[in-house]
Amino acid sequence: MPSGQQARAQASAITPGRHFPGEEPTPAQTVRTLFGGHRLSPAQRRIAQYITDHLTEAAFLSITELAERVGVSQPSVTRFATSLGFSGFPALREALQPIALSAVAGTPDMRREDRRNELQAAVDAEIANLESLRRVFADTDQVLDVGRELARSVPLTVLGLRISVSLAEYFAYAARRIHPDVRLVSRGGSVANDALLQSREAGGSWVLAFAMPRHANETLAAMRAARSTGLRVALITDLSLGPLVEEADIAFTAGTGSRLVFDSYAAPGVLTAAILQAMADADPERTQLRLEKYEQAAEQHDFFLE
């Protein structure tokens, strides 16, 4: 098994390499590009990180040797290769070997570039996600329209399961300050179905659903259950296509940061805050009254420190 120091190293980002126009990418950048466009599990990211860090050795290991060095099972290595689009580990190894040979022939300057700061690359990726969201916000009509619809839905149901719970909880916590009845659904199955039916029977018209990777089948089932009761579904996700998007009445896409061992949510967080702003703008008088009441309650309970 990897040591504690190795485990921390394995948790660093697997990112597509960057190079200046007109320059050939380094071997490490080529490998990062090979891995960077795929959604990998934590175990698969450990494999990818080991290969990146030990390219000239890993490209010539057997599947048994690689599994032992990383501390995973042989089937995990096979699944890693197939998740990248290869027929199996031998095909992946065949693709890696010429890259590894080019690394052996590389210059010292190229090898220094291989050790660039991956945390900065993760931040760069999130900046790119935010830039993409900024372009979406060039036309604010869709966000404003959804904000008005969500503000009118009483009760308003917020759905977030598994990894998406944190974003749903943030939205529900903030929305309760400007909306009279916000109901959070953070468990799937019959619990979600019952909550959605009760929301519709109480007069609700909309559900705001969060679906971040890895996307839970329970989320799709809950969205379908919501639609079956007559609720409409607004979705915040990182996907632009697929069954989740097809099931939603309206979908907003915001990229997640996948360069570190766990995803980061800068763009979905900003999108969430933007929809909250649109809800507040939809009924400014109600918003002002409710916010004033919360501020008064906070002062009475010494929630704020001077």
Kinemage of the C-alpha trace (Angstrom):
@kinemage 1
@onewidth
@group {chain A} dominant
@subgroup {mainchain}
@vectorlist {calphas} color= white
{ca met a 1} P 0.000 0.000 0.000
{ca pro a 2} L 1.230 3.580 -0.561
{ca ser a 3} L 2.835 5.414 2.331
{ca gly a 4} L 1.202 8.534 3.795
{ca gln a 5} L 3.535 10.745 1.784
{ca gln a 6} L 2.796 8.799 -1.402
{ca ala a 7} L -0.936 9.031 -0.722
{ca arg a 8} L -0.715 12.807 -0.467
{ca ala a 9} L 1.217 12.902 -3.732
{ca gln a 10} L -1.368 10.659 -5.377
{ca ala a 11} L -4.080 13.125 -4.346
{ca ser a 12} L -2.590 15.864 -6.534
{ca ala a 13} L -4.351 16.836 -9.720
{ca ile a 14} L -4.358 14.981 -13.001
{ca thr a 15} L -4.615 17.821 -15.486
{ca pro a 16} L -4.209 18.305 -19.201
{ca gly a 17} L -0.788 19.836 -19.705
{ca arg a 18} L -0.386 23.354 -21.010
{ca his a 19} L 2.162 24.530 -23.521
{ca phe a 20} L 2.685 27.633 -25.533
{ca pro a 21} L 1.449 27.813 -29.146
{ca gly a 22} L 4.043 26.418 -31.518
{ca glu a 23} L 5.738 24.307 -28.838
{ca glu a 24} L 5.504 20.541 -28.614
{ca pro a 25} L 3.856 19.283 -25.410
{ca thr a 26} L 6.113 17.500 -22.940
{ca pro a 27} L 5.571 13.761 -22.334
{ca ala a 28} L 3.938 14.476 -18.975
{ca gln a 29} L 1.586 16.981 -20.616
{ca thr a 30} L 0.659 14.379 -23.223
{ca val a 31} L -0.175 11.850 -20.505
{ca arg a 32} L -2.209 14.409 -18.546
{ca thr a 33} L -4.176 15.195 -21.678
{ca leu a 34} L -4.816 11.479 -22.181
{ca phe a 35} L -6.251 11.201 -18.657
{ca gly a 36} L -7.745 14.664 -18.177
{ca gly a 37} L -10.840 14.402 -20.343
{ca his a 38} L -12.383 11.548 -18.372
{ca arg a 39} L -14.341 11.286 -15.144
{ca leu a 40} L -12.261 9.022 -12.900
{ca ser a 41} L -13.010 7.441 -9.550
{ca pro a 42} L -10.583 8.084 -6.636
{ca ala a 43} L -8.894 4.700 -7.212
{ca gln a 44} L -8.555 5.426 -10.914
{ca arg a 45} L -7.050 8.835 -10.150
{ca arg a 46} L -4.430 7.118 -8.013
{ca ile a 47} L -3.521 4.905 -10.964
{ca ala a 48} L -3.374 7.907 -13.275
{ca gln a 49} L -1.213 9.836 -10.827
{ca tyr a 50} L 1.225 6.942 -10.425
{ca ile a 51} L 1.581 6.587 -14.193
{ca thr a 52} L 2.115 10.323 -14.564
{ca asp a 53} L 4.724 10.440 -11.795
{ca his a 54} L 6.519 7.242 -12.895
{ca leu a 55} L 5.897 7.300 -16.627
{ca thr a 56} L 9.148 5.739 -17.817
{ca glu a 57} L 8.680 2.811 -15.432
{ca ala a 58} L 4.894 2.400 -15.454
{ca ala a 59} L 4.643 2.159 -19.248
{ca phe a 60} L 6.569 -1.131 -19.151
{ca leu a 61} L 4.996 -2.789 -16.089
{ca ser a 62} L 2.653 -5.739 -16.200
{ca ile a 63} L -0.886 -5.269 -14.919
{ca thr a 64} L 0.067 -7.207 -11.766
{ca glu a 65} L 3.118 -5.037 -11.111
{ca leu a 66} L 1.226 -1.795 -11.655
{ca ala a 67} L -1.621 -2.876 -9.366
{ca glu a 68} L 0.838 -3.772 -6.611
{ca arg a 69} L 2.725 -0.469 -6.872
{ca val a 70} L -0.444 1.624 -6.736
{ca gly a 71} L -2.138 -0.532 -4.106
{ca val a 72} L -5.243 -1.418 -6.123
{ca ser a 73} L -6.674 -4.611 -7.614
{ca gln a 74} L -5.947 -5.826 -11.129
{ca pro a 75} L -9.613 -5.374 -12.138
{ca ser a 76} L -9.297 -1.739 -11.045
{ca val a 77} L -6.425 -1.278 -13.510
{ca thr a 78} L -8.478 -2.909 -16.258
{ca arg a 79} L -11.477 -0.673 -15.515
{ca phe a 80} L -9.168 2.346 -15.565
{ca ala a 81} L -7.928 1.458 -19.038
{ca thr a 82} L -11.425 0.844 -20.400
{ca ser a 83} L -12.700 4.106 -18.888
{ca leu a 84} L -10.135 5.878 -21.082
{ca gly a 85} L -11.508 4.130 -24.157
{ca phe a 86} L -8.923 1.330 -24.483
{ca ser a 87} L -9.835 -2.318 -24.908
{ca gly a 88} L -7.780 -3.183 -21.834
{ca phe a 89} L -4.535 -2.496 -20.031
{ca pro a 90} L -2.266 -3.925 -22.776
{ca ala a 91} L -3.704 -1.415 -25.254
{ca leu a 92} L -3.168 1.448 -22.797
{ca arg a 93} L 0.398 0.314 -22.113
{ca glu a 94} L 1.070 0.195 -25.855
{ca ala a 95} L -0.083 3.823 -26.127
{ca leu a 96} L 2.041 4.891 -23.164
{ca gln a 97} L 5.317 3.302 -24.246
{ca pro a 98} L 6.247 5.718 -27.070
{ca ile a 99} L 5.406 8.628 -24.765
{ca ala a 100} L 7.681 7.139 -22.099
{ca leu a 101} L 10.491 6.663 -24.595
{ca ser a 102} L 10.222 10.290 -25.632
{ca ala a 103} L 10.475 11.256 -21.954
{ca val a 104} L 13.748 9.333 -21.643
{ca ala a 105} L 15.099 11.363 -24.549
{ca gly a 106} L 13.771 14.647 -23.122
{ca thr a 107} L 15.933 17.549 -21.997
{ca pro a 108} L 16.395 18.645 -18.341
{ca asp a 109} L 14.304 21.732 -19.098
{ca met a 110} L 11.419 19.529 -20.184
{ca arg a 111} L 11.699 17.441 -17.026
{ca arg a 112} L 11.556 20.581 -14.879
{ca glu a 113} L 8.339 21.582 -16.684
{ca asp a 114} L 6.851 18.190 -15.755
{ca arg a 115} L 7.038 19.198 -12.089
{ca arg a 116} L 4.886 22.305 -12.423
{ca asn a 117} L 2.418 23.299 -9.697
{ca glu a 118} L -0.714 21.192 -10.156
{ca leu a 119} L -2.698 23.166 -7.578
{ca gln a 120} L -2.307 26.258 -9.735
{ca ala a 121} L -3.496 24.224 -12.711
{ca ala a 122} L -6.602 23.246 -10.741
{ca val a 123} L -7.313 26.925 -10.085
{ca asp a 124} L -6.767 27.680 -13.781
{ca ala a 125} L -9.359 25.030 -14.660
{ca glu a 126} L -11.890 26.609 -12.310
{ca ile a 127} L -11.195 30.029 -13.820
{ca ala a 128} L -12.020 28.523 -17.210
{ca asn a 129} L -15.292 27.160 -15.787
{ca leu a 130} L -16.159 30.603 -14.453
{ca glu a 131} L -15.300 32.231 -17.771
{ca ser a 132} L -17.681 29.813 -19.492
{ca leu a 133} L -20.406 30.668 -16.981
{ca arg a 134} L -19.744 34.373 -17.529
{ca arg a 135} L -20.524 33.907 -21.219
{ca val a 136} L -23.793 32.185 -20.294
{ca phe a 137} L -24.699 35.171 -18.108
{ca ala a 138} L -24.379 37.521 -21.078
{ca asp a 139} L -28.120 36.888 -21.487
{ca thr a 140} L -29.735 37.032 -18.041
{ca asp a 141} L -33.310 36.405 -19.170
{ca gln a 142} L -33.303 32.665 -18.497
{ca val a 143} L -31.933 33.034 -14.962
{ca leu a 144} L -34.370 35.831 -14.169
{ca asp a 145} L -37.321 33.828 -15.538
{ca val a 146} L -36.454 30.791 -13.436
{ca gly a 147} L -35.917 32.978 -10.387
{ca arg a 148} L -39.454 34.350 -10.767
{ca glu a 149} L -40.916 30.847 -11.184
{ca leu a 150} L -39.103 29.481 -8.132
{ca ala a 151} L -40.148 32.505 -6.057
{ca arg a 152} L -43.808 31.865 -6.949
{ca ser a 153} L -43.671 28.169 -6.063
{ca val a 154} L -44.969 27.761 -2.509
{ca pro a 155} L -43.675 25.419 -1.278
{ca leu a 156} L -40.395 25.309 -3.193
{ca thr a 157} L -38.632 21.934 -3.131
{ca val a 158} L -34.847 21.664 -3.381
{ca leu a 159} L -33.430 18.271 -4.357
{ca gly a 160} L -29.832 17.198 -3.817
{ca leu a 161} L -28.655 13.624 -3.234
{ca arg a 162} L -25.268 12.161 -2.330
{ca ile a 163} L -22.415 14.490 -3.397
{ca ser a 164} L -24.937 17.170 -4.424
{ca val a 165} L -26.335 17.549 -0.905
{ca ser a 166} L -23.910 20.334 0.008
{ca leu a 167} L -25.022 22.627 -2.828
{ca ala a 168} L -28.696 21.875 -2.171
{ca glu a 169} L -28.291 22.602 1.543
{ca tyr a 170} L -26.593 25.931 0.808
{ca phe a 171} L -29.361 26.953 -1.578
{ca ala a 172} L -32.128 25.895 0.830
{ca tyr a 173} L -30.466 27.661 3.773
{ca ala a 174} L -30.226 30.943 1.871
{ca ala a 175} L -33.588 30.631 0.105
{ca arg a 176} L -35.442 30.288 3.411
{ca arg a 177} L -34.478 33.879 4.162
{ca ile a 178} L -36.363 35.192 1.142
{ca his a 179} L -39.022 32.496 0.583
{ca pro a 180} L -41.807 31.433 2.979
{ca asp a 181} L -41.640 27.651 2.470
{ca val a 182} L -38.495 25.872 1.255
{ca arg a 183} L -38.318 22.088 1.583
{ca leu a 184} L -35.021 20.229 1.244
{ca val a 185} L -35.004 16.667 -0.070
{ca ser a 186} L -31.634 15.007 0.538
{ca arg a 187} L -32.641 11.342 0.641
{ca gly a 188} L -33.731 9.283 -2.335
{ca gly a 189} L -36.159 6.437 -2.813
{ca ser a 190} L -39.551 6.457 -1.127
{ca val a 191} L -38.495 9.322 1.162
{ca ala a 192} L -37.959 11.594 -1.846
{ca asn a 193} L -41.133 10.371 -3.564
{ca asp a 194} L -43.253 11.104 -0.506
{ca ala a 195} L -41.729 14.561 -0.031
{ca leu a 196} L -42.278 15.485 -3.669
{ca leu a 197} L -45.895 14.330 -3.616
{ca gln a 198} L -46.554 16.293 -0.414
{ca ser a 199} L -44.972 19.393 -1.953
{ca arg a 200} L -47.226 19.163 -4.986
{ca glu a 201} L -50.331 18.560 -2.869
{ca ala a 202} L -49.439 21.629 -0.786
{ca gly a 203} L -49.488 23.790 -3.916
{ca gly a 204} L -45.854 23.685 -5.044
{ca ser a 205} L -45.100 23.958 -8.725
{ca trp a 206} L -41.305 23.707 -9.032
{ca val a 207} L -38.358 21.621 -7.876
{ca leu a 208} L -34.771 22.860 -8.096
{ca ala a 209} L -32.498 19.821 -8.479
{ca phe a 210} L -28.706 19.619 -8.177
{ca ala a 211} L -26.809 16.834 -9.967
{ca met a 212} L -23.040 16.903 -9.669
{ca pro a 213} L -20.714 14.059 -10.713
{ca arg a 214} L -20.704 11.190 -10.127
{ca his a 215} L -24.375 11.480 -11.004
{ca ala a 216} L -26.674 9.346 -8.852
{ca asn a 217} L -29.372 7.198 -10.454
{ca glu a 218} L -31.504 8.185 -7.458
{ca thr a 219} L -31.486 11.773 -8.699
{ca leu a 220} L -32.893 10.769 -12.075
{ca ala a 221} L -35.557 8.642 -10.370
{ca ala a 222} L -36.533 11.534 -8.084
{ca met a 223} L -36.757 13.952 -11.012
{ca arg a 224} L -39.043 11.541 -12.836
{ca ala a 225} L -41.149 11.156 -9.700
{ca ala a 226} L -41.425 14.947 -9.468
{ca arg a 227} L -42.553 15.222 -13.064
{ca ser a 228} L -45.126 12.462 -12.532
{ca thr a 229} L -46.765 14.474 -9.730
{ca gly a 230} L -47.036 17.568 -11.937
{ca leu a 231} L -44.030 19.430 -10.560
{ca arg a 232} L -41.717 21.169 -12.991
{ca val a 233} L -37.964 20.656 -12.616
{ca ala a 234} L -35.126 23.156 -12.911
{ca leu a 235} L -31.720 21.458 -12.930
{ca ile a 236} L -28.216 22.649 -12.057
{ca thr a 237} L -25.618 20.204 -13.372
{ca asp a 238} L -22.309 19.936 -15.186
{ca leu a 239} L -23.905 18.040 -18.074
{ca ser a 240} L -25.153 19.504 -21.329
{ca leu a 241} L -26.703 16.249 -22.598
{ca gly a 242} L -28.077 13.027 -21.173
{ca pro a 243} L -31.141 11.673 -19.345
{ca leu a 244} L -30.910 14.137 -16.447
{ca val a 245} L -31.027 17.120 -18.799
{ca glu a 246} L -33.764 15.510 -20.868
{ca glu a 247} L -35.910 15.009 -17.768
{ca ala a 248} L -35.623 18.664 -16.677
{ca asp a 249} L -37.932 21.436 -17.835
{ca ile a 250} L -34.951 23.755 -17.812
{ca ala a 251} L -31.270 23.011 -17.207
{ca phe a 252} L -28.328 25.225 -16.291
{ca thr a 253} L -24.839 23.910 -16.964
{ca ala a 254} L -21.814 24.849 -14.848
{ca gly a 255} L -18.538 22.957 -15.098
{ca thr a 256} L -17.026 21.291 -12.054
{ca gly a 257} L -13.324 21.246 -11.269
{ca ser a 258} L -12.055 17.682 -11.708
{ca arg a 259} L -8.310 18.266 -11.408
{ca leu a 260} L -7.996 17.258 -7.748
{ca val a 261} L -8.870 13.998 -6.052
{ca phe a 262} L -12.312 15.430 -5.168
{ca asp a 263} L -14.286 17.763 -7.427
{ca ser a 264} L -14.614 21.479 -6.722
{ca tyr a 265} L -17.674 23.616 -7.424
{ca ala a 266} L -16.720 27.225 -8.072
{ca ala a 267} L -18.972 27.690 -11.120
{ca pro a 268} L -21.987 25.754 -9.722
{ca gly a 269} L -21.664 27.832 -6.551
{ca val a 270} L -21.805 31.109 -8.469
{ca leu a 271} L -24.730 29.838 -10.553
{ca thr a 272} L -26.564 28.885 -7.357
{ca ala a 273} L -26.027 32.370 -5.912
{ca ala a 274} L -27.227 33.927 -9.180
{ca ile a 275} L -30.526 32.033 -9.012
{ca leu a 276} L -30.960 33.113 -5.395
{ca gln a 277} L -30.411 36.709 -6.537
{ca ala a 278} L -33.026 36.256 -9.268
{ca met a 279} L -35.497 34.959 -6.685
{ca ala a 280} L -34.804 37.980 -4.486
{ca asp a 281} L -35.292 40.341 -7.425
{ca ala a 282} L -38.610 38.686 -8.305
{ca asp a 283} L -40.276 40.012 -5.136
{ca pro a 284} L -38.091 42.767 -3.648
{ca glu a 285} L -40.633 43.850 -1.021
{ca arg a 286} L -41.021 40.351 0.403
{ca thr a 287} L -37.259 39.894 0.254
{ca gln a 288} L -36.599 43.100 2.171
{ca leu a 289} L -39.151 42.312 4.875
{ca arg a 290} L -37.877 38.794 5.414
{ca leu a 291} L -34.220 39.813 5.474
{ca glu a 292} L -34.971 42.517 8.033
{ca lys a 293} L -36.705 39.961 10.275
{ca tyr a 294} L -33.699 37.633 10.063
{ca glu a 295} L -31.306 40.454 10.867
{ca gln a 296} L -33.370 41.439 13.912
{ca ala a 297} L -33.457 37.836 15.128
{ca ala a 298} L -29.726 37.535 14.597
{ca glu a 299} L -29.030 40.657 16.631
{ca gln a 300} L -31.231 39.425 19.477
{ca his a 301} L -29.340 36.162 19.635
{ca asp a 302} L -25.875 37.734 19.242
{ca phe a 303} L -25.220 35.892 15.985
{ca phe a 304} L -22.847 38.635 14.866
{ca leu a 305} L -19.589 39.449 16.601
{ca glu a 306} L -18.338 43.013 16.636
